[in-house]
């Protein structure tokens, strides 16, 4: 997939296009991408996504913006997985926020991207003060020679699939519900960096995964599977939080103890799939108590994976 950080003034060829933030790339987003790629094949044009960085709500009210489900890198990897050939990452700033909806249509969609087929959500808003909507897009369709289509909500277990619903499931520690909304386990990716070696001193060495998430949507102790160290994922126990017993750090960190694994993996880029929450993070009186708690977590993680091997359908819901 090709990634562009600027929008062209004049397009080189027409595209099929969908527009949005795509945080989490959940089942609703995936349904949009399926329609997009099908239309692109029929029209023989590239399937293209336009997204924004930062999220508009992060730009206008960073303290009130929702936590991100995916970093930009994670989102781009998922978009590529679902067939997108081009992604335009438009920086969201004051200049872009002032764009009139008519200018957005004419300058960006028509001239800049030569959109021939456009898919948006039925509640799609765009342009200055969110004054543009689906009706305005459809009014411009004939003049700009593109087709406009709306995507209705996707439901799962009687719930509208949305990034908000995924966040709520993760915050509640309901990993099975989050997986049903996402169509896959929730994951965080990052590179392994050197930590303070405390896990090794306690007898449970950990991979310290450098996250791009300042405010992860979940916290606690989890049974996980880790991709990126071979043909098969490796099971492990992960801690995601502020390490209250040791430092109570201001920014959460992700540490993973890989079961029966001793290789040096500094610098490796890992994907950590969160499968089951074991417990919340706790503050202990001393390191020996922390060590006993970690030991119990590892035992419970082994038991989880043993049960998963016996009955994978029941465990995955």
Short mmCIF file of the C-alpha atoms (twelve columns), coordinates in Angstrom:
data_MODEL
# 
_entry.id   MODEL 
# 
loop_
_atom_site.group_PDB 
_atom_site.id 
_atom_site.type_symbol 
_atom_site.label_atom_id 
_atom_site.label_alt_id 
_atom_site.label_comp_id 
_atom_site.label_asym_id 
_atom_site.label_seq_id 
_atom_site.Cartn_x 
_atom_site.Cartn_y 
_atom_site.Cartn_z 
_atom_site.pdbx_PDB_model_num 
ATOM 1   C CA . UNK A 1   0.000   0.000   0.000   1 
ATOM 2   C CA . UNK A 2   1.195   3.497   -0.838  1 
ATOM 3   C CA . UNK A 3   0.864   6.146   1.892   1 
ATOM 4   C CA . UNK A 4   0.705   9.857   1.049   1 
ATOM 5   C CA . UNK A 5   1.163   12.612  3.633   1 
ATOM 6   C CA . UNK A 6   -0.142  15.375  1.355   1 
ATOM 7   C CA . UNK A 7   -3.102  15.673  -0.994  1 
ATOM 8   C CA . UNK A 8   -2.268  16.344  -4.651  1 
ATOM 9   C CA . UNK A 9   -3.504  19.470  -6.442  1 
ATOM 10  C CA . UNK A 10  -4.343  17.402  -9.492  1 
ATOM 11  C CA . UNK A 11  -4.984  13.659  -9.560  1 
ATOM 12  C CA . UNK A 12  -3.030  11.350  -11.849 1 
ATOM 13  C CA . UNK A 13  -5.933  8.882   -12.174 1 
ATOM 14  C CA . UNK A 14  -9.426  8.348   -10.744 1 
ATOM 15  C CA . UNK A 15  -9.987  6.380   -7.538  1 
ATOM 16  C CA . UNK A 16  -12.684 4.750   -5.479  1 
ATOM 17  C CA . UNK A 17  -12.633 6.513   -2.126  1 
ATOM 18  C CA . UNK A 18  -13.844 6.247   1.432   1 
ATOM 19  C CA . UNK A 19  -13.202 8.849   4.118   1 
ATOM 20  C CA . UNK A 20  -12.937 8.553   7.884   1 
ATOM 21  C CA . UNK A 21  -10.782 8.101   10.966  1 
ATOM 22  C CA . UNK A 22  -10.993 4.278   10.964  1 
ATOM 23  C CA . UNK A 23  -9.807  4.020   14.556  1 
ATOM 24  C CA . UNK A 24  -9.606  0.315   15.383  1 
ATOM 25  C CA . UNK A 25  -10.656 -0.808  11.878  1 
ATOM 26  C CA . UNK A 26  -13.573 -2.687  13.445  1 
ATOM 27  C CA . UNK A 27  -16.274 -4.751  11.702  1 
ATOM 28  C CA . UNK A 28  -18.122 -1.625  10.576  1 
ATOM 29  C CA . UNK A 29  -14.970 -0.241  8.971   1 
ATOM 30  C CA . UNK A 30  -14.226 -3.623  7.439   1 
ATOM 31  C CA . UNK A 31  -17.668 -3.694  5.830   1 
ATOM 32  C CA . UNK A 32  -16.916 -0.301  4.277   1 
ATOM 33  C CA . UNK A 33  -13.554 -1.499  2.996   1 
ATOM 34  C CA . UNK A 34  -15.161 -4.603  1.496   1 
ATOM 35  C CA . UNK A 35  -17.628 -2.427  -0.443  1 
ATOM 36  C CA . UNK A 36  -14.825 -0.070  -1.436  1 
ATOM 37  C CA . UNK A 37  -12.551 -2.759  -2.842  1 
ATOM 38  C CA . UNK A 38  -15.462 -4.435  -4.677  1 
ATOM 39  C CA . UNK A 39  -16.423 -1.152  -6.342  1 
ATOM 40  C CA . UNK A 40  -12.786 -0.427  -7.199  1 
ATOM 41  C CA . UNK A 41  -12.432 -3.794  -8.934  1 
ATOM 42  C CA . UNK A 42  -15.600 -3.198  -10.931 1 
ATOM 43  C CA . UNK A 43  -14.470 0.282   -12.000 1 
ATOM 44  C CA . UNK A 44  -10.841 -0.805  -12.432 1 
ATOM 45  C CA . UNK A 45  -9.516  1.999   -10.239 1 
ATOM 46  C CA . UNK A 46  -7.434  1.902   -7.031  1 
ATOM 47  C CA . UNK A 47  -9.298  1.579   -3.702  1 
ATOM 48  C CA . UNK A 48  -8.289  4.600   -1.648  1 
ATOM 49  C CA . UNK A 49  -8.805  5.851   1.929   1 
ATOM 50  C CA . UNK A 50  -8.486  9.412   3.184   1 
ATOM 51  C CA . UNK A 51  -7.919  9.698   6.925   1 
ATOM 52  C CA . UNK A 52  -6.764  12.399  9.319   1 
ATOM 53  C CA . UNK A 53  -3.901  12.883  11.754  1 
ATOM 54  C CA . UNK A 54  -4.465  13.861  14.478  1 
ATOM 55  C CA . UNK A 55  -8.102  12.922  14.999  1 
ATOM 56  C CA . UNK A 56  -10.154 16.170  14.782  1 
ATOM 57  C CA . UNK A 57  -11.342 15.728  18.362  1 
ATOM 58  C CA . UNK A 58  -7.720  15.399  19.502  1 
ATOM 59  C CA . UNK A 59  -6.936  18.638  17.691  1 
ATOM 60  C CA . UNK A 60  -9.797  20.713  19.100  1 
ATOM 61  C CA . UNK A 61  -10.077 19.219  22.615  1 
ATOM 62  C CA . UNK A 62  -7.132  16.908  23.414  1 
ATOM 63  C CA . UNK A 63  -8.147  16.506  27.058  1 
ATOM 64  C CA . UNK A 64  -11.636 15.327  26.074  1 
ATOM 65  C CA . UNK A 65  -10.737 13.192  23.057  1 
ATOM 66  C CA . UNK A 66  -11.338 9.439   23.326  1 
ATOM 67  C CA . UNK A 67  -8.396  7.099   23.701  1 
ATOM 68  C CA . UNK A 68  -7.078  5.704   20.442  1 
ATOM 69  C CA . UNK A 69  -7.608  2.047   19.633  1 
ATOM 70  C CA . UNK A 70  -4.836  2.011   17.046  1 
ATOM 71  C CA . UNK A 71  -1.701  4.023   16.418  1 
ATOM 72  C CA . UNK A 72  -1.286  5.437   12.928  1 
ATOM 73  C CA . UNK A 73  1.089   2.617   11.998  1 
ATOM 74  C CA . UNK A 74  -1.323  -0.033  13.281  1 
ATOM 75  C CA . UNK A 75  -4.207  1.560   11.388  1 
ATOM 76  C CA . UNK A 76  -2.246  1.684   8.129   1 
ATOM 77  C CA . UNK A 77  -1.233  -1.972  8.502   1 
ATOM 78  C CA . UNK A 78  -4.877  -2.952  8.989   1 
ATOM 79  C CA . UNK A 79  -6.075  -0.880  6.038   1 
ATOM 80  C CA . UNK A 80  -3.528  -2.632  3.832   1 
ATOM 81  C CA . UNK A 81  -4.646  -6.013  5.169   1 
ATOM 82  C CA . UNK A 82  -8.194  -5.258  4.025   1 
ATOM 83  C CA . UNK A 83  -7.227  -4.382  0.471   1 
ATOM 84  C CA . UNK A 84  -6.607  -0.640  0.443   1 
ATOM 85  C CA . UNK A 85  -4.005  0.322   -2.160  1 
ATOM 86  C CA . UNK A 86  -3.594  4.007   -1.296  1 
ATOM 87  C CA . UNK A 87  -4.062  5.950   1.918   1 
ATOM 88  C CA . UNK A 88  -3.944  9.728   2.108   1 
ATOM 89  C CA . UNK A 89  -3.104  10.865  5.641   1 
ATOM 90  C CA . UNK A 90  -4.195  14.506  5.766   1 
ATOM 91  C CA . UNK A 91  -2.760  16.507  8.642   1 
ATOM 92  C CA . UNK A 92  -5.647  18.035  10.537  1 
ATOM 93  C CA . UNK A 93  -4.762  21.630  11.429  1 
ATOM 94  C CA . UNK A 94  -6.418  25.063  11.580  1 
ATOM 95  C CA . UNK A 95  -6.048  25.604  7.844   1 
ATOM 96  C CA . UNK A 96  -7.760  22.331  6.994   1 
ATOM 97  C CA . UNK A 97  -10.425 22.883  9.668   1 
ATOM 98  C CA . UNK A 98  -11.445 26.106  7.904   1 
ATOM 99  C CA . UNK A 99  -12.057 24.367  4.562   1 
ATOM 100 C CA . UNK A 100 -15.540 25.130  3.288   1 
ATOM 101 C CA . UNK A 101 -17.475 21.954  2.410   1 
ATOM 102 C CA . UNK A 102 -17.889 23.101  -1.217  1 
ATOM 103 C CA . UNK A 103 -14.115 23.644  -1.454  1 
ATOM 104 C CA . UNK A 104 -13.522 20.216  0.080   1 
ATOM 105 C CA . UNK A 105 -15.658 18.674  -2.656  1 
ATOM 106 C CA . UNK A 106 -14.283 20.627  -5.604  1 
ATOM 107 C CA . UNK A 107 -10.611 21.022  -4.693  1 
ATOM 108 C CA . UNK A 108 -9.923  17.781  -2.807  1 
ATOM 109 C CA . UNK A 109 -12.409 15.144  -3.899  1 
ATOM 110 C CA . UNK A 110 -12.894 16.237  -7.520  1 
ATOM 111 C CA . UNK A 111 -9.604  17.814  -8.652  1 
ATOM 112 C CA . UNK A 112 -7.105  16.496  -6.110  1 
ATOM 113 C CA . UNK A 113 -8.228  12.864  -5.905  1 
ATOM 114 C CA . UNK A 114 -10.472 12.493  -8.982  1 
ATOM 115 C CA . UNK A 115 -12.859 10.417  -6.913  1 
ATOM 116 C CA . UNK A 116 -15.163 8.466   -9.205  1 
ATOM 117 C CA . UNK A 117 -16.942 6.480   -6.471  1 
ATOM 118 C CA . UNK A 118 -17.294 7.663   -2.851  1 
ATOM 119 C CA . UNK A 119 -18.492 5.736   0.203   1 
ATOM 120 C CA . UNK A 120 -19.178 7.434   3.534   1 
ATOM 121 C CA . UNK A 121 -21.152 6.676   6.675   1 
ATOM 122 C CA . UNK A 122 -24.755 7.811   6.732   1 
ATOM 123 C CA . UNK A 123 -23.858 10.329  9.472   1 
ATOM 124 C CA . UNK A 124 -20.789 11.669  7.647   1 
ATOM 125 C CA . UNK A 125 -19.989 15.371  8.229   1 
ATOM 126 C CA . UNK A 126 -17.172 17.390  6.709   1 
ATOM 127 C CA . UNK A 127 -15.863 20.893  6.141   1 
ATOM 128 C CA . UNK A 128 -15.739 23.937  8.399   1 
ATOM 129 C CA . UNK A 129 -17.935 23.537  11.499  1 
ATOM 130 C CA . UNK A 130 -18.964 20.115  10.141  1 
ATOM 131 C CA . UNK A 131 -21.421 21.923  7.895   1 
ATOM 132 C CA . UNK A 132 -21.112 19.502  4.958   1 
ATOM 133 C CA . UNK A 133 -23.159 16.318  4.922   1 
ATOM 134 C CA . UNK A 134 -24.243 13.409  2.758   1 
ATOM 135 C CA . UNK A 135 -26.951 15.468  1.046   1 
ATOM 136 C CA . UNK A 136 -24.406 18.088  -0.067  1 
ATOM 137 C CA . UNK A 137 -22.135 15.369  -1.436  1 
ATOM 138 C CA . UNK A 138 -25.002 13.910  -3.442  1 
ATOM 139 C CA . UNK A 139 -25.903 17.340  -4.813  1 
ATOM 140 C CA . UNK A 140 -22.372 17.639  -6.214  1 
ATOM 141 C CA . UNK A 141 -22.296 14.137  -7.697  1 
ATOM 142 C CA . UNK A 142 -23.519 15.030  -11.182 1 
ATOM 143 C CA . UNK A 143 -21.346 18.135  -11.498 1 
ATOM 144 C CA . UNK A 144 -18.202 16.361  -10.238 1 
ATOM 145 C CA . UNK A 145 -18.935 13.085  -12.045 1 
ATOM 146 C CA . UNK A 146 -18.754 10.786  -9.038  1 
ATOM 147 C CA . UNK A 147 -21.189 8.334   -7.457  1 
ATOM 148 C CA . UNK A 148 -21.957 8.736   -3.751  1 
ATOM 149 C CA . UNK A 149 -22.965 5.837   -1.525  1 
ATOM 150 C CA . UNK A 150 -23.837 5.717   2.176   1 
ATOM 151 C CA . UNK A 151 -22.975 2.902   4.567   1 
ATOM 152 C CA . UNK A 152 -25.478 2.091   7.287   1 
ATOM 153 C CA . UNK A 153 -24.502 0.828   10.733  1 
ATOM 154 C CA . UNK A 154 -23.187 -2.707  11.200  1 
ATOM 155 C CA . UNK A 155 -24.639 -4.617  14.154  1 
ATOM 156 C CA . UNK A 156 -23.043 -7.333  16.296  1 
ATOM 157 C CA . UNK A 157 -24.928 -9.092  19.102  1 
ATOM 158 C CA . UNK A 158 -27.624 -6.415  18.852  1 
ATOM 159 C CA . UNK A 159 -25.110 -3.580  19.345  1 
ATOM 160 C CA . UNK A 160 -24.035 -1.000  16.766  1 
ATOM 161 C CA . UNK A 161 -20.381 -1.652  15.986  1 
ATOM 162 C CA . UNK A 162 -18.383 1.480   16.709  1 
ATOM 163 C CA . UNK A 163 -15.028 2.570   18.081  1 
ATOM 164 C CA . UNK A 164 -16.861 3.711   21.213  1 
ATOM 165 C CA . UNK A 165 -18.364 0.245   21.747  1 
ATOM 166 C CA . UNK A 166 -14.907 -1.324  21.375  1 
ATOM 167 C CA . UNK A 167 -13.428 1.108   23.922  1 
ATOM 168 C CA . UNK A 168 -16.209 0.326   26.382  1 
ATOM 169 C CA . UNK A 169 -15.566 -3.409  26.049  1 
ATOM 170 C CA . UNK A 170 -11.826 -2.966  26.566  1 
ATOM 171 C CA . UNK A 171 -12.275 -0.680  29.564  1 
ATOM 172 C CA . UNK A 172 -14.587 -3.286  31.099  1 
ATOM 173 C CA . UNK A 173 -12.014 -6.027  30.489  1 
ATOM 174 C CA . UNK A 174 -14.455 -7.877  28.218  1 
ATOM 175 C CA . UNK A 175 -11.949 -9.139  25.673  1 
ATOM 176 C CA . UNK A 176 -14.384 -11.564 24.032  1 
ATOM 177 C CA . UNK A 177 -16.864 -8.772  23.314  1 
ATOM 178 C CA . UNK A 178 -14.087 -6.559  21.974  1 
ATOM 179 C CA . UNK A 179 -12.976 -9.403  19.714  1 
ATOM 180 C CA . UNK A 180 -16.510 -9.851  18.359  1 
ATOM 181 C CA . UNK A 181 -16.723 -6.118  17.533  1 
ATOM 182 C CA . UNK A 182 -13.279 -6.060  15.918  1 
ATOM 183 C CA . UNK A 183 -13.462 -9.414  14.151  1 
ATOM 184 C CA . UNK A 184 -10.056 -10.228 15.679  1 
ATOM 185 C CA . UNK A 185 -8.323  -9.966  19.059  1 
ATOM 186 C CA . UNK A 186 -7.460  -6.445  20.162  1 
ATOM 187 C CA . UNK A 187 -3.736  -5.868  19.722  1 
ATOM 188 C CA . UNK A 188 -0.980  -3.348  20.370  1 
ATOM 189 C CA . UNK A 189 2.242   -3.272  18.350  1 
ATOM 190 C CA . UNK A 190 5.649   -1.869  19.171  1 
ATOM 191 C CA . UNK A 191 9.374   -2.410  19.294  1 
ATOM 192 C CA . UNK A 192 11.121  -4.161  22.198  1 
ATOM 193 C CA . UNK A 193 13.315  -1.753  24.154  1 
ATOM 194 C CA . UNK A 194 15.508  -2.102  27.224  1 
ATOM 195 C CA . UNK A 195 13.818  -1.611  30.583  1 
ATOM 196 C CA . UNK A 196 15.091  -1.657  34.159  1 
ATOM 197 C CA . UNK A 197 15.494  -5.476  34.166  1 
ATOM 198 C CA . UNK A 198 13.262  -5.819  37.236  1 
ATOM 199 C CA . UNK A 199 11.310  -8.725  35.741  1 
ATOM 200 C CA . UNK A 200 14.513  -10.647 35.158  1 
ATOM 201 C CA . UNK A 201 15.603  -10.023 38.766  1 
ATOM 202 C CA . UNK A 202 12.257  -11.370 39.978  1 
ATOM 203 C CA . UNK A 203 12.636  -14.496 37.842  1 
ATOM 204 C CA . UNK A 204 10.150  -13.433 35.161  1 
ATOM 205 C CA . UNK A 205 12.007  -11.629 32.339  1 
ATOM 206 C CA . UNK A 206 9.776   -9.387  30.252  1 
ATOM 207 C CA . UNK A 207 9.839   -7.820  26.808  1 
ATOM 208 C CA . UNK A 208 9.235   -4.094  27.188  1 
ATOM 209 C CA . UNK A 209 7.145   -3.071  24.181  1 
ATOM 210 C CA . UNK A 210 7.406   0.611   23.261  1 
ATOM 211 C CA . UNK A 211 3.849   1.754   22.541  1 
ATOM 212 C CA . UNK A 212 2.630   4.708   20.496  1 
ATOM 213 C CA . UNK A 213 -0.418  4.882   22.797  1 
ATOM 214 C CA . UNK A 214 -0.164  7.599   25.451  1 
ATOM 215 C CA . UNK A 215 -3.548  6.547   26.854  1 
ATOM 216 C CA . UNK A 216 -4.265  2.884   26.100  1 
ATOM 217 C CA . UNK A 217 -7.916  1.850   26.062  1 
ATOM 218 C CA . UNK A 218 -7.286  -0.954  28.569  1 
ATOM 219 C CA . UNK A 219 -5.136  -1.779  31.584  1 
ATOM 220 C CA . UNK A 220 -4.386  -4.727  33.814  1 
ATOM 221 C CA . UNK A 221 -2.832  -8.167  33.557  1 
ATOM 222 C CA . UNK A 222 -3.682  -10.287 30.500  1 
ATOM 223 C CA . UNK A 223 -3.114  -13.607 28.787  1 
ATOM 224 C CA . UNK A 224 -1.710  -12.694 25.362  1 
ATOM 225 C CA . UNK A 225 -0.272  -14.110 22.180  1 
ATOM 226 C CA . UNK A 226 2.750   -12.415 20.642  1 
ATOM 227 C CA . UNK A 227 3.445   -12.278 16.904  1 
ATOM 228 C CA . UNK A 228 6.732   -11.385 15.270  1 
ATOM 229 C CA . UNK A 229 9.139   -13.949 16.715  1 
ATOM 230 C CA . UNK A 230 8.595   -16.846 14.351  1 
ATOM 231 C CA . UNK A 231 6.036   -18.691 12.302  1 
ATOM 232 C CA . UNK A 232 3.723   -19.234 15.281  1 
ATOM 233 C CA . UNK A 233 2.583   -16.752 17.958  1 
ATOM 234 C CA . UNK A 234 4.019   -17.244 21.419  1 
ATOM 235 C CA . UNK A 235 1.782   -17.254 24.529  1 
ATOM 236 C CA . UNK A 236 2.568   -14.945 27.393  1 
ATOM 237 C CA . UNK A 237 1.368   -12.931 30.365  1 
ATOM 238 C CA . UNK A 238 1.297   -9.169  29.870  1 
ATOM 239 C CA . UNK A 239 1.098   -6.217  32.221  1 
ATOM 240 C CA . UNK A 240 -0.250  -2.950  30.809  1 
ATOM 241 C CA . UNK A 241 -0.284  -0.068  33.257  1 
ATOM 242 C CA . UNK A 242 1.672   2.323   35.438  1 
ATOM 243 C CA . UNK A 243 3.576   -0.218  37.613  1 
ATOM 244 C CA . UNK A 244 2.233   1.104   40.958  1 
ATOM 245 C CA . UNK A 245 4.384   -1.194  43.129  1 
ATOM 246 C CA . UNK A 246 7.648   -0.077  41.520  1 
ATOM 247 C CA . UNK A 247 7.402   3.483   40.180  1 
ATOM 248 C CA . UNK A 248 3.792   4.503   39.475  1 
ATOM 249 C CA . UNK A 249 4.989   5.983   36.185  1 
ATOM 250 C CA . UNK A 250 2.947   8.738   34.506  1 
ATOM 251 C CA . UNK A 251 2.706   6.989   31.136  1 
ATOM 252 C CA . UNK A 252 1.553   3.342   30.923  1 
ATOM 253 C CA . UNK A 253 3.980   0.691   29.725  1 
ATOM 254 C CA . UNK A 254 3.467   -2.752  28.208  1 
ATOM 255 C CA . UNK A 255 5.584   -5.635  29.529  1 
ATOM 256 C CA . UNK A 256 5.201   -9.215  28.310  1 
ATOM 257 C CA . UNK A 257 6.567   -12.375 29.935  1 
ATOM 258 C CA . UNK A 258 6.796   -14.958 27.141  1 
ATOM 259 C CA . UNK A 259 6.145   -18.503 28.320  1 
ATOM 260 C CA . UNK A 260 9.088   -20.904 27.891  1 
ATOM 261 C CA . UNK A 261 11.026  -18.395 25.788  1 
ATOM 262 C CA . UNK A 262 14.554  -17.148 26.506  1 
ATOM 263 C CA . UNK A 263 15.862  -15.620 23.268  1 
ATOM 264 C CA . UNK A 264 17.248  -12.055 23.161  1 
ATOM 265 C CA . UNK A 265 14.663  -10.041 21.197  1 
ATOM 266 C CA . UNK A 266 15.726  -6.422  21.743  1 
ATOM 267 C CA . UNK A 267 14.783  -4.370  18.687  1 
ATOM 268 C CA . UNK A 268 12.140  -6.821  17.438  1 
ATOM 269 C CA . UNK A 269 8.765   -5.381  16.392  1 
ATOM 270 C CA . UNK A 270 5.968   -7.333  18.087  1 
ATOM 271 C CA . UNK A 271 2.207   -7.499  17.870  1 
ATOM 272 C CA . UNK A 272 0.597   -8.365  21.199  1 
ATOM 273 C CA . UNK A 273 -2.920  -9.874  20.997  1 
ATOM 274 C CA . UNK A 274 -4.948  -9.434  24.210  1 
ATOM 275 C CA . UNK A 275 -7.054  -12.561 24.669  1 
ATOM 276 C CA . UNK A 276 -8.176  -12.656 28.303  1 
ATOM 277 C CA . UNK A 277 -7.996  -10.309 31.286  1 
ATOM 278 C CA . UNK A 278 -6.657  -11.997 34.416  1 
ATOM 279 C CA . UNK A 279 -7.027  -9.111  36.860  1 
ATOM 280 C CA . UNK A 280 -6.615  -5.389  37.443  1 
ATOM 281 C CA . UNK A 281 -3.249  -3.855  38.227  1 
ATOM 282 C CA . UNK A 282 -2.510  -3.724  41.980  1 
ATOM 283 C CA . UNK A 283 -0.014  -2.031  44.263  1 
ATOM 284 C CA . UNK A 284 1.838   -4.434  46.569  1 
ATOM 285 C CA . UNK A 285 3.680   -3.742  49.795  1 
ATOM 286 C CA . UNK A 286 7.022   -5.113  48.587  1 
ATOM 287 C CA . UNK A 287 8.739   -6.845  45.679  1 
ATOM 288 C CA . UNK A 288 8.386   -10.303 47.214  1 
ATOM 289 C CA . UNK A 289 4.596   -9.933  47.261  1 
ATOM 290 C CA . UNK A 290 4.737   -8.685  43.672  1 
ATOM 291 C CA . UNK A 291 6.795   -11.733 42.715  1 
ATOM 292 C CA . UNK A 292 4.191   -14.087 44.224  1 
ATOM 293 C CA . UNK A 293 1.427   -12.285 42.317  1 
ATOM 294 C CA . UNK A 294 3.337   -12.594 39.035  1 
ATOM 295 C CA . UNK A 295 3.869   -16.298 39.715  1 
ATOM 296 C CA . UNK A 296 0.119   -16.767 40.133  1 
ATOM 297 C CA . UNK A 297 -0.490  -14.768 36.917  1 
ATOM 298 C CA . UNK A 298 1.829   -17.067 34.993  1 
ATOM 299 C CA . UNK A 299 0.074   -20.165 36.375  1 
ATOM 300 C CA . UNK A 300 -3.325  -18.713 35.436  1 
ATOM 301 C CA . UNK A 301 -2.024  -17.838 31.978  1 
ATOM 302 C CA . UNK A 302 -0.849  -21.419 31.437  1 
ATOM 303 C CA . UNK A 303 -4.235  -22.693 32.580  1 
ATOM 304 C CA . UNK A 304 -6.009  -20.320 30.188  1 
ATOM 305 C CA . UNK A 305 -4.004  -21.547 27.202  1 
ATOM 306 C CA . UNK A 306 -4.450  -25.178 28.241  1 
ATOM 307 C CA . UNK A 307 -8.228  -24.637 28.326  1 
ATOM 308 C CA . UNK A 308 -8.033  -22.792 24.996  1 
ATOM 309 C CA . UNK A 309 -6.266  -25.772 23.439  1 
ATOM 310 C CA . UNK A 310 -8.970  -28.139 24.734  1 
ATOM 311 C CA . UNK A 311 -11.907 -25.994 23.582  1 
ATOM 312 C CA . UNK A 312 -10.905 -23.066 21.317  1 
ATOM 313 C CA . UNK A 313 -14.488 -22.317 20.199  1 
ATOM 314 C CA . UNK A 314 -15.797 -21.851 23.729  1 
ATOM 315 C CA . UNK A 315 -12.846 -19.684 24.782  1 
ATOM 316 C CA . UNK A 316 -13.115 -17.366 21.771  1 
ATOM 317 C CA . UNK A 317 -16.885 -16.983 22.026  1 
# 
